[in-house]
Amino acid sequence: EIKMDRNRDLWDQASEFLPGGVCSSARVNQATGSPFYISRANGSKVYDLEGNDYSDLCLSFGASLLGHAHPRVVDTINQALDMGIMCAYENEWHSRLAQRIAETVPCIDMLRFTMTGTETTYYAVKLAREYTGRTLVVKFEGHFHGFNDYLAYNYWPSREELWPNFTPAVQGLPAYLEQGCIVLPFNDFERAEETLNQRGHEIAAVILEPVNFNSCTILPQPGYLELLRRLTMEQGSLLIFDEILSGFRTEPGCMQATYGITPDLCTLGKAIGAGVPLSVFGGKREIMEHVAPLGKAQHSGTYNGSLIAMMAGNAFLDVILEDGFYDGLLERCERFYRGVDEIMSRLGFLGRVRAKGARFSLLF
């Protein structure tokens, strides 16, 4: 009761100045009806206002893949603080992290740093349009690409609003934006072939989560990613993998390496910053050279590539590239998934874990 009173007091105070009393809409938990307040976090644990510890199976929506306050990350952030933070200036850590990502992720020859997934997908789409000279973008129902107006359709439609309806995911989108987007059902081979063959000459890019984690870990059907790769190449459209959620969940090369399909562009986020705001868009050199100042696709921002984020990103790669990191991580994940399945079965729950690498959903 005391804990709930403290939570309520904090929430009431925050609600005076923050819409809904939170900094992100998803933090008002629909199950409890209120935010979950924590006082600190360390490793796999978070601690509430009374100091009670909880095993964290969310890990910052995947941003803290290494756990909270990993020593390597903390040490390198402290180094960045000692160096003066250096906001809005170039330094050696930018090229160092960029090179390491390019050497690790198959599709990336060049890249740019941003902060959030929403802006990262926005810039990827803008670049694809500038590069191809086309305006149409194909996305898939249930695939989430941040609250980027170009792509904010059919994220979570009701049964009455499902495809083939074209359903804005947020209120207030101008009607004209619908002219730049086509929504398709995921894993529908026939619709993909029909759309790309008929309208490929208008399509700048096809963007998708290679594994649809946002809709409870829907895997691509065998041959589906291969089909999209072939069709986009035939039509001169770009294939964009949004790996904000899927990146680094299975191996350092991300889901594109796991499936052996190399897109033209990809977006990375969440895990790459080890809990610090950092996202990436990158791809083939001939495409990325269309980014200003080499080309006309503008991308700029005061906080792009902040020193703290660069240092944290390098520390993240230091850890995941160590021998045996993924062997241990994936073994622990599989043991956990089997355990949860066994418990649900024993208790008679009609449910199961659906997972791919170090990311999972619970289906009931």
N, C-alpha and C positions, 0 to 999 in steps of 0.2 A: 504493500500500500504506500509506503514511504517512497519507494522507487517511482511508482506511477505518479505520485504527487510532484516529485522533482521533474520528471519528464513533462508533466502537464504544465508546470510553472515555466519551464524553458520554452515549451512550444507556444504557450500564451504570449510570452514576451516576444519571441521571434515573429509571431503572427502580426504584431503591430507594425512590423517594418518589412517583412518578407512575405510575398503572396503565398498563402498556405502555410506559412511559417517554416519554409524550407528553401534550399538553394537549388533544388532539382525536383521536378514534379514527382518522379518515381520514388522519392524518399518518404512520402506519406504512404506507409505500408497498408495495402488494401485489406490485409488479413486482420491487423490490429487496429486500424483506423487512425494511427498516429505514427510519427517518426520513431526510429530506434536510436536512442542517444548512446554514444559510447564516450568513455573518458580517455582511453588510450588503446593502442594495438601493438602486438608484438608477435612475430612469427605467424602461427596459425590461429592465434587467439585475439579476440577483442574483449574489452572490459566495459561493463555498463557503469552508470554513475555511482553505484555502490561498490564497485570493484569486483563484481561477479564475472567470471570468465566464461566465454562461449567459444566453441570451435567454429571458425569462420569458413563456411562452405561457399560464400559469395566472393570473398577476396576482391572487394572493390569492383564488382561486376567483371572480374577477370584482370583488372589492371595490376593487381598485386600478386602475380603468378609466383613470385619468389617468396611470398609471405610478406608480412608487415615488418618494416624496419630491418631489412636484411643488412647484415654488417657491412658488406661490400658497398651497398648503395648508400648507407649512412656515411661511411667514411668518405666516399667520393663527393657527396653533397657538402660535407664539412669542408672539403678541399675547395669546392666552388665558392663557398662563403668566404674562405680565407683569401681567395683570389679577387673578391670584390663583386661577385655576381655578374657584372659586365652585361647589362641589358642593352640590346640594340646595336652591339658591335660584333664584328666577325672575329673569330679566334681559331686556334688550331684544332679545337675539339669538334668543330663542325665537320671538317673534311675527314677527320679521323673516324667519326661515327658513320658518316655517309659511306666511306670506303668499306667499312666492315659490314654494313647492311648490304651493300652492292655485292660483296663477295659471298654473302650468305643466302640471299633471296633470289631465286632464279631469274625473275623477269626484270630485275632492277639493274640498270646501268647507271642511271642518274636519279636523283631524288631531291625533294624539298621537304623541309620540316614545317609542321603546323602544330596546333595545340589540341584540337578536338576532332572527333570523327565527322561531325557535321560539316565543318569547313573543309576537311580533307576530301570527302566525296564531292563537295561542291567544286573544288578546284580540279579534281580529276575529270568531272563532266565538262567543265568549262574548257579545259585543255583539249579534250577529245573533240569538242565542237570546233575549236580553233584549228586543230591539226587537220581534220577531215573536211572542213568547210560545210558540214551538215549540221542539222539541228535536232533530229529525233534521237531519243535515248530509250532503250528497252530495259525495263526492270521486271521483277517477278513478285507476284503476290506473296505477302508474308515475309519478304526480305526487307530488313530495316537498314537504312543508310543515313541515320541521323535525321534531324529535322531540317533537312535541306529541301527548300521549296521545289526544286526541280524534280525531286524523286519521292516526295511525300504523298504517295498514293498506294492504297490497298495494303497498308501495313498490318492493320488488325480489323478488317471489315467484319461486320456481323453477318450472320447467315443470309440475311436479306440483301446484303451489299457485296457479296462475293463476286469475283470475276464471273461473267464478262462485264459486270458493272465497273465503272471507273470511280473509285471512292477516295476523295481526299482524306488524308490521315489527320489533318488539322483544319481548324476553321479559318476562314479569311483568305484562302489561296485565290489569287486572281484566276478567272476562267481561262484566260489566254495561255496560262502555263500548261494546261492540259494538251495543248497542241504540240508540245515538245516531248511528250512521254507516251510510251506504249507499255501497258501492263500485260504480262503473260502469266499463265499458271506454271509453276515450277515442275520440272520433270515431265512436261508434255512435249514429246518429240515432234508430234505432228504440228502443233501450233508454232513451235520454234522454226521449223523448216518453212512453213507457209509464210510466216511473217518476214523472215530474213530473205527468202527468195522473191517475195513480192515487193518488199519495201526496203531492201538492203541498200539501195542507192541513196536513200534518204537518212539512213541510220548512222549516227556518229559513233555510238557505242552501245554495247550490251553490258550491263553491270549486274552483278549478283554476289551473294555470299556463296562461296564454293560448297560449304556446308551451311544449310539454313538454320543456324543456331538460334536465331531470334524467334523462330516458330517451333521451338522444342526439338532441335537437332534432327532436321530432316536431311538425310543424306542424298547426294545426287545418284540417280539410277545409273547402273553401269552403261557407259557410252554417252551419257548426256553431256558432260563437260567436253568430251571429245567432239561431239556434234556442234556445240556452240563455238568451239575453237575453229573447226573446219568452215562453218558457215560465215563467221565473221571475217576470216581470211579471204574467202571467196568474194565477199561483198565489199571488201575494203573498209569494214567497220572495225572499231577497236573492241577488244574484250578486256573488261575491267573486273578483277577480283577484289571485292571488298573484304579484306582480311582483318578488319578492326577486331572482330570477335574470334576469328579462327586462327589468326597469326600466332605462331610459336606454341600451339597447343599439341602438336604431334612431333615436331622436329624443328631445327633452326631455319630450314628453308620454307617453313609454313605449309599450309594446306596445298599450295600449288606444287610443292616438291613431293608431298605425300601422294597426290593423285597423278603426278607426272604431266600436268597441263600447265604450260607457261602462257599467262595472259600478256597483253600489251602494256597494261598499267595495273598497279595494285595500290591499295591503301592499307596501312598498318597503324595500329594504335593500341590502346589499353596496355598490354603486357610490356611493350617496348620501353615504356617510361618507368617501369618498376614502381608505379604509384605516383609518379610525377607527370604533369600534363605534357604529353608528347604524342604527336601523330605524324605520319609520313605519307606522301604520295610520290610514286616513282614508277619508272618503267624503262622502255627502250630509249636509247640515246637519241635516235632521230625524232622521237616524239617529245621527249623532255627538252630538247633544244628549241622548242617553240615557246618555252617559258621565258618571260622577260628577265634580263635585258637581251637575251639572244633572240627571242621571238616576241610575239604580240600578246601572249596569254599572261596577263598580269598576276603576280602573286607577291604580296608583301605583307609585313606585319611587324610591329615593334617587338613583340614577344616571340616571334618565330626563332627557334633554335636557341632558347635561353641557355645560359651556361649550366644552370642546375640540371635542366633536362638533358643536355648533351652528356654531362658527367654520369647521370643516372642511366642513360641509355647505354653508354659504354660499359658500366658496371653490370648491367643486365646481360649484355652479350658475353662479358667475361665469365659469368656464372653458367649460362646455358650452353656455352661452347666447351665446357669442361668435359672430359671423358666420363661417360657414365651418367651424366645428368638426366638425360631423357629415359635411359633404362630404369633408373630409380623412380623418377616421376611417374612414368606410365605404369610401372608395376604397382605402385601405391594406388594409383587411380583404379586400376582393374580390380585390386583387392577390395577397395571401397565399393565399387559398383556391384561386385558379386555379393558383398555383405548386405547392402541395402536391398537388393533383389531377394536375397534369402529371407531377410526379416519381413518384407512385405508379403512374401509367399506364406511364411509361417503364420502371420497374423491374419491371413485371408484377404489382404488388400488386392483389389484388381488394379495393379499398377506395376510399373517396371522402370528401370533406369534406361535411358537412351543416351549414348555418349559417343564422342569421337575424340580420342586423345584426352587431354586434360580439360575437358569441358563437358558438362552433362545436363540433362533435363530429367524431370520426373513426370512420367505420363500416368494418368489415372483413368 
